[in-house]
Amino acid sequence: MSDSGTSLETFAREKLIELDASALRRRLRPTIRTAGALAERDGRRLSSFSCNDYLGLANDPRVIAAAQAATARYGAGAGGSRLVTGNHPLLAALEERLARYKGKEAALVFGSGYLANLGITPALVGPRDLVLADALSHSCLWAGARVSGAEVVRFRHNDLADLRRLLDRHRPACRRALILTERVFSMDGDRAPLPEILALAEDFDAWTLVDDAHGLGVVEPGARAPLEMGTLSKSLGSYGGYVCASRAVVDLLTSRARSFVYTTGLPPASAAAALAALEILEAEPERAARPLVLARRLTARLGLPEAESAVVPILVGAAEGALALSAALEARGFLVVAIRPPTVPAGTARLRIALSAAHSEAQVDALAEALRDLRDLRA
């Protein structure tokens, strides 16, 4: 009889060798984030352009104080599913605030953005239904679609003609149809043509779910979808996910979204921090405007197309090249992590630069100068 432990070890080692050979192995590196869009790594202080804290709120004293006060009063953890332990008043307040911000009747908070997308789609569609997803949709959108059991069809990125063609072909045979897209695409930083997608959805009696993880507070306001999903972990500097929709839809998800029903609720500190961040976002519009201004400052200095969001990709191509450019920038004092397949398609490895309201103009200009100096590594 074979030793299953030995065969598992062999399998893991062989796969790691393959990943190393293709420059696709991931490794965790100890890093401490600090205020001012800085990070400490290997005893050095780096300007960080790899964090999705777009409004710089994760280290805001007001957000930290709210989290500390909630922990002191309510404890560190939720203790179980909200349907079992009860609905914490901080979560109810957060959902009310999110719904109001999105112009919806209700909201439901999940343990993370990934969990939200893993639960929403299967709760609404299933066998004999249709899901159409933008080709560059985030992994969690695809995961939820595949779990649903519906027919899943990919449409070309931001291609309205292709979406219409696929709706024409597949919609008549399906009971229900759901379109999945993102307001801001996380790896390219471009935006979906939402008004046109929503009009197509209306023509074909399809529902639309928009993942707003990378747009909240940065590229809004804009057209609203029936299902507005997002995270608390980026612009709001906290942790968790949510969906905003009609009251009936949220009530249905409360009973049917398995990643909500069977998951421990969000810790009180996370809810309190997100509430405080939402208040700051609404009270300080100049903070919300700053990431896009800085992103466009960077693209102008690099001669790139004008940024549409706080995300600016620097395409390299090969994974090895992206790693080399990232290492060269780190040596100059910048943390800009290489993004490689399967996160992005093969041959499109890149640096993904995330601008934050916490960055200074001097930090942005210094990064642009370093990238110009290292242009040979980008070829």
PyMOL commands that set and color helices and strands:
alter all, ss='L'
color gray80, all
select helices_A, chain A and resi 4-21+61-74+82-85+89-102+113-124+139-148+160-173+194-203+247-256+258-261+268-283+285-302+319-331+361-373+375-378
alter helices_A, ss='H'
color red, helices_A
select strands_A, chain A and resi 32-34+38-41+44-48+106-110+130-134+151-155+177-182+207-211+227-231+241-245+311-317+334-335+338-339+349-354
alter strands_A, ss='S'
color yellow, strands_A
deselect
rebuild
show_as cartoon
